[in-house]
Amino acid sequence: MTLKIYGRKSSCNVQKVIWLCSEINIDCETLDYGGKYGGTKEQSFKNLNPNGTVPLIDDDGFFLYESNAIIKYLSNKYNRLSLENRKIIALRDQWMDWAGFTLAAPCAIITLNLILLPPDKRDPNKVLKAKDQVLTLLKILDNQLINNKFILGDEFSLADIPAGCWYNRCLKFDFDLSQFEGISNWGARLSEKKSYQNAVLSAPMPPD
């Protein structure tokens, strides 16, 4: 059965799931929910995800939300990009959570105040503060990548997916990342992947 992904393609969290599906060849269908499409506040949706957020997947009647949990589930189900070493798994989860929460938080503030809020509600001071936070965090990522092809080493892993989605968002907001050699080289490697091109590079910006 085709995996159903509820969520708009402009969402970085939805992009994670689409990217993994493309990477490991999972047949999937994206249903437009959230943002300008609405639907997430409907009771029928909230019965499946009481948070009223995307993504949500329907895997033959099994419903799951939270993007990091989803891509771990799919990786384990299809035994692709899976790991055996407990310490490496812990490091993978560390970087997934770091990108999905620590890095995502100031990126979301920038998105909100540059795009999503009505012009009279936007706060340029919040944008400046959040950009400084993002640059500080990207230095942490750059230190990890300066001697590694990917976040965990020589091989692409789930750890690269959340960070890769937010990295692209930073590029869309015209961040100057030339100071980050590790990130720049990693980003070039990601851009060579068809799955990244399909799920992330070609995705619209919010609220589309």
N, C-alpha and C positions, 0 to 999 in steps of 0.2 A: 504493500500500500504506500502511496506517495505521502511523505512527511508534509504536514501542513505547518507553516510558520506564520503566526499572526503578528503583524508588525510592519510599519512603514520602512522602506529601504534606506531612508535618510538617517535612521537611528543607528548610532554606532553599536548599540547592543544587539540590534537585529542583524547588522552586518556581520557580527561575529559568527552567528549561526549560519547565515548564507555562505560565508567564506568557508567554514568547515565543510558544509555540504558539498560545495564545489570542489574543495581540496580532496575529499575522499569519495567523491562520486555518489552521493546520496541523492536520490530522486526527491525533489521537494517542490512545494508550491507555496508562494508567498501571498498572504491575504492582507490587504491594506487596512491596518488598524492603527489608531493613535495619531497624534498631530492633527493635521487638517482633515483626516479621514474619520476621526472620532471612533465610536464603538466601544472604547475601553471602559466607559462608565455605565454601559448597559448592564442590567442585572445578569443577563445570559452570559456575558463575558466575565463579570466579577464572580460568578459561580465557579468559573474555571481558574481565575486568578483574582483573588480578592483585593490585590494591590491595585488593580486596574492599570497595569503597565505592560509594555511589550519588551521583549518577545515572549510569546507563549507558543509551545508546540503541541501538536496533536499527532502522536505516533501510534496510529491504529487504535485510538481510544485511550491511550495513556497521555495525560496532559502534564506538562512540566513548564514552570516559569523560572526566571533568573538565568541570565545568559551564560554565565560561567558554569552553572550546574548543567545547563542544556548541552554545551559543547563537550563537557566531560562525559556526560551520559552517552552521547552519540559516539564519541571516541571509544569508550569502553564497549558499547554494543557491537560496533563493527570492527573492534580490535585494530584500530588505525590510530597512529600517533600515540599509542599507549606506551606506558613506561613500566618498568619492573622495580627499579631501585627506589626504596622508600624515601631516601634523602633527596633524590632527584625529583620525585613526585612532589615532595614538600616544597622544593624550590620552585617547581612549576606553579604550584598553587599560590605560593607567595607572590610571584610576579603577576599572575592573573589577577589576584586580589588588589595588588598595588596599582595596576593599570585600571582595573574596573572601578576602583573607589578613590584611591589617593590622587591619581592623575586625572581621573574623570571629573572629579568635583570642581576644580577650577576651570576645566574645559567647558563644563556645563554652564558655569556662570558666564563665561564669555559668549557662548551660544545664545543664552537667554538675553543678554544685554546688547548683542549686536544684531540679532535676527528675530527672536521670538516675541519679545515684548513690544508693545506699541511704542513708537518713537518717543513719546512724552514720558514713558515709564523707564526708559533705559538710563543706566548710570555709568558714564564713562570712567568714573573713578574705580568702580568695581571691576571694570574691564582691565584697567591698568594694573590693579593689584593682582588680579587673577593671572594676567600674563606673566608677571614677575614670579608668581608661584609656579606656573607651568615651566618656565625656563629653569628654575631651581630644580624641579623634579626631573626635567629632561637631562640635566647634568648627571643625575644618578643613573638614569638609563644609559647614557653615553658611556659612563665608566664601566658598565657591565658589557657594553658592546664593542668597546675599543679593541679588545683582543679576541672577540668572538664573532663568528659569522651570524649567529642567531642568539637569542637571549640565554639559552641553556648551553650553548656551545656550537658545535659544527652542524647540528641538525635542527631543522625547523620543528617546532613543537607547538602545543596549545598555548604555551606562554607567550608566543609571538602574536597571537591573534588579538587579544584585547588591546595591547600596546600599539599594534599596527593600525587598528581602527582609529585610535585617538591621535596617533602620529599624523595620519592623513588629515584629520580635522584641523590640526595645527597648521598644516600646509595650506589648507583652504582659507585659513585666517591670516595668511601671509606672514607667519612667523619666519624670521631669519634663523635658519638652523645650520648655517654654514660653519658655525663654531663647533658643531658637534660631529666630528669625523666618524665616530662609531655609528651614530644614528643614521648619518647620511649614507654610509656604505650598506648598512642593514636595510634602509628604506629602498635603496636601489635593488637589492636582492629580492625584497618583497615585490617590487614593481614588475619583476620578471615573471612572477607567478600568475598564471591565467586565473586562478581562483581569486587572487587579490584584485586583479583587474576587474573581474566580473562582479565581485561583491562589494568592493570598497571604492576603487578608483572611479568606477562608472556610476556610483550611487549619487543621487541628488543630495543637496543640502536641506536641512530642516527649513520649513515644516513639510516639505514635499515627501 
